[in-house]
């Protein structure tokens, strides 16, 4: 299991501005990832080093937005002003995760403007809605990973999360320090942010540190 991507939410009206701002900060252009028809959302992605990427996602005016966990999570975050939604772990063994969580994964897909289609399975979004410190899990079913879509320059150095290490380790089945070194948990919580979950991500681009709140 590895850190796959981080997800930032913007409203439909603001997504272009957010994509331009973050892209300028990390020195990498975002590409149009297309629409998630099953979830009622659309995204833009920027590749990062180490096989990771940033997703900026917005809700659409679509029935699936309210009817699916991911669409609902994105809409709820957008209505609250946007920001970091979650972090996502990739695994080749979805069966063991399904057994640990006690339910099956759901399939997802999106078609990029150039016609390329990406497919994957995901699980755990319902738990992210209930407890924002937790990640959800994906298993990619296509060889074209978003980290390969463009020229990566930046890498994730630290993901700062208000939460409890023991809860995250129980949920993921991983030791944070050794398995996911990018994760930093603030168990007494960062006073600038009263909510659980990600409050900032630090990246390194051309030897320059960038913090995105």
C-alpha positions as CSV (number, residue, x, y, z in Angstrom):
1,X,0.0,0.0,0.0
2,X,1.2,3.5,-0.8
3,X,0.2,7.1,-0.8
4,X,-1.6,7.6,-4.2
5,X,-3.0,11.1,-4.2
6,X,-4.5,14.0,-2.3
7,X,-7.8,15.6,-3.0
8,X,-8.7,19.3,-2.9
9,X,-12.3,20.5,-3.3
10,X,-13.4,23.7,-5.0
11,X,-16.8,24.9,-6.1
12,X,-17.7,24.6,-9.8
13,X,-17.4,28.4,-10.1
14,X,-14.0,28.5,-8.5
15,X,-12.2,25.4,-9.8
16,X,-10.4,27.2,-12.6
17,X,-8.9,29.8,-10.2
18,X,-7.9,27.0,-7.7
19,X,-6.3,24.9,-10.4
20,X,-4.3,28.0,-11.7
21,X,-3.2,29.0,-8.2
22,X,-2.0,25.5,-7.1
23,X,-0.5,24.8,-10.5
24,X,1.5,28.0,-10.2
25,X,2.6,27.2,-6.7
26,X,4.0,23.8,-7.6
27,X,5.3,24.7,-11.0
28,X,3.2,22.0,-12.8
29,X,0.2,22.5,-15.0
30,X,-3.0,20.7,-14.2
31,X,-4.8,18.6,-16.9
32,X,-8.5,18.3,-17.4
33,X,-9.3,14.9,-15.9
34,X,-12.9,14.9,-17.1
35,X,-16.2,14.0,-15.4
36,X,-16.9,11.2,-12.9
37,X,-20.4,10.3,-14.3
38,X,-21.0,7.8,-11.5
39,X,-20.2,10.4,-8.8
40,X,-21.5,13.6,-10.2
41,X,-18.1,15.4,-10.0
42,X,-15.3,16.5,-12.3
43,X,-11.6,16.9,-11.7
44,X,-8.3,18.3,-12.8
45,X,-5.0,16.5,-11.9
46,X,-1.4,17.5,-11.6
47,X,1.4,14.9,-11.5
48,X,3.8,14.7,-8.6
49,X,7.0,12.8,-8.1
50,X,7.0,9.4,-6.5
51,X,4.0,8.2,-8.5
52,X,1.6,10.6,-6.7
53,X,-0.7,13.4,-7.8
54,X,-3.0,16.2,-6.7
55,X,-6.6,16.2,-7.6
56,X,-8.8,19.3,-7.6
57,X,-12.4,18.2,-7.8
58,X,-15.7,20.0,-7.8
59,X,-19.4,18.9,-7.6
60,X,-21.7,19.1,-10.6
61,X,-25.4,19.8,-10.8
62,X,-26.2,16.2,-11.2
63,X,-28.4,13.6,-9.4
64,X,-25.3,11.4,-8.7
65,X,-23.7,14.2,-6.7
66,X,-26.3,13.7,-3.9
67,X,-26.8,10.0,-4.4
68,X,-23.2,8.7,-4.0
69,X,-20.8,9.0,-1.1
70,X,-18.0,10.6,-3.1
71,X,-20.3,13.1,-4.8
72,X,-21.9,13.9,-1.4
73,X,-18.5,14.4,0.3
74,X,-17.3,16.7,-2.5
75,X,-20.5,18.8,-2.4
76,X,-20.5,19.1,1.4
77,X,-16.9,20.3,1.3
78,X,-17.6,22.8,-1.5
79,X,-20.6,24.2,0.4
80,X,-18.3,24.7,3.4
81,X,-15.9,26.7,1.4
82,X,-13.7,24.0,-0.1
83,X,-10.2,22.9,0.8
84,X,-8.4,19.6,1.4
85,X,-10.9,16.7,1.4
86,X,-8.8,13.6,2.0
87,X,-5.7,11.5,1.2
88,X,-5.9,8.3,-0.7
89,X,-4.0,5.1,-0.5
90,X,-3.5,2.7,-3.4
91,X,-3.4,-1.1,-3.0
92,X,-3.2,-4.1,-5.2
93,X,-5.1,-6.2,-2.6
94,X,-8.6,-4.8,-2.4
95,X,-10.0,-8.1,-1.1
96,X,-8.2,-7.8,2.2
97,X,-9.4,-4.2,2.7
98,X,-13.0,-5.2,1.9
99,X,-12.7,-8.0,4.5
100,X,-11.3,-5.6,7.1
101,X,-14.0,-2.9,6.5
102,X,-16.8,-5.4,6.0
103,X,-18.3,-4.3,2.7
104,X,-17.4,-4.3,-1.0
105,X,-15.7,-1.7,-3.1
106,X,-17.4,0.3,-5.8
107,X,-16.1,0.9,-9.3
108,X,-15.3,4.3,-10.7
109,X,-14.4,5.7,-14.1
110,X,-13.8,8.9,-15.9
111,X,-13.2,9.8,-19.5
112,X,-10.7,12.5,-20.3
113,X,-11.4,15.0,-23.1
114,X,-8.9,13.1,-25.3
115,X,-11.1,10.0,-25.0
116,X,-8.8,8.1,-22.6
117,X,-10.7,6.2,-19.9
118,X,-9.4,5.6,-16.4
119,X,-11.0,2.9,-14.3
120,X,-10.5,1.9,-10.6
121,X,-12.2,0.4,-7.5
122,X,-12.5,2.4,-4.4
123,X,-13.7,1.9,-0.8
124,X,-13.9,3.9,2.4
125,X,-15.4,7.2,1.3
126,X,-18.4,6.8,3.7
127,X,-15.8,6.6,6.6
128,X,-14.1,9.7,5.4
129,X,-17.4,11.6,5.5
130,X,-17.8,10.5,9.1
131,X,-14.2,11.0,10.1
132,X,-12.1,13.4,7.9
133,X,-8.7,12.2,9.3
134,X,-9.1,8.9,7.5
135,X,-8.1,8.1,3.9
136,X,-10.0,6.0,1.5
137,X,-8.5,3.3,-0.7
138,X,-8.2,2.7,-4.5
139,X,-7.1,-0.1,-6.8
140,X,-6.3,1.1,-10.2
141,X,-7.5,-1.1,-13.1
142,X,-5.9,0.9,-15.9
143,X,-2.2,1.4,-16.6
144,X,-2.5,5.1,-17.3
145,X,-2.1,6.6,-13.8
146,X,-2.6,10.3,-13.3
147,X,0.9,10.8,-12.1
148,X,2.1,10.0,-15.6
149,X,-0.2,12.7,-17.2
150,X,2.3,15.6,-17.5
151,X,5.8,16.4,-16.2
152,X,6.1,16.1,-12.4
153,X,8.4,18.6,-10.6
154,X,7.1,18.7,-7.0
155,X,6.9,16.0,-4.4
156,X,4.8,15.7,-1.2
157,X,7.0,16.3,1.9
158,X,4.4,16.4,4.6
159,X,0.7,16.0,5.0
160,X,-0.4,17.6,8.3
161,X,-3.6,16.1,9.8
162,X,-5.6,16.8,12.9
163,X,-6.4,13.4,14.2
164,X,-5.3,10.3,16.3
165,X,-2.5,8.1,15.1
166,X,-4.0,5.0,16.6
167,X,-7.3,5.5,14.8
168,X,-5.6,6.0,11.4
169,X,-3.3,3.0,11.9
170,X,-6.2,0.8,12.9
171,X,-8.1,1.9,9.8
172,X,-5.2,1.5,7.4
173,X,-3.5,-1.4,9.0
174,X,-0.2,0.5,8.6
175,X,2.4,2.1,10.9
176,X,2.4,5.7,9.8
177,X,6.1,6.5,10.5
178,X,7.5,3.6,8.5
179,X,4.8,2.9,5.9
180,X,3.6,6.4,5.1
181,X,6.4,8.8,6.1
182,X,4.7,11.8,4.6
183,X,1.9,11.8,7.2
184,X,2.2,14.0,10.3
185,X,-0.6,13.6,12.9
186,X,-1.3,16.4,15.3
187,X,-3.1,14.6,18.1
188,X,-3.5,17.8,20.2
189,X,-4.7,19.4,17.0
190,X,-3.5,22.5,15.2
191,X,-5.1,25.5,16.9
192,X,-5.5,27.3,13.6
193,X,-8.0,24.7,12.4
194,X,-10.6,23.3,14.7
195,X,-11.7,20.4,12.4
196,X,-10.2,16.9,12.0
197,X,-8.5,16.0,8.8
198,X,-5.9,17.6,6.6
199,X,-5.2,21.3,7.3
200,X,-2.1,21.7,5.1
201,X,0.2,19.9,2.7
202,X,3.9,20.8,2.3
203,X,5.5,20.1,-1.1
204,X,9.0,20.6,-2.4
205,X,9.4,22.0,-6.0
206,X,12.9,22.8,-7.3
207,X,14.3,23.0,-3.8
208,X,11.5,25.4,-2.7
209,X,9.1,24.5,0.0
210,X,5.4,25.2,-0.7
211,X,2.6,25.0,1.9
212,X,-0.9,24.7,0.6
213,X,-3.7,25.2,3.2
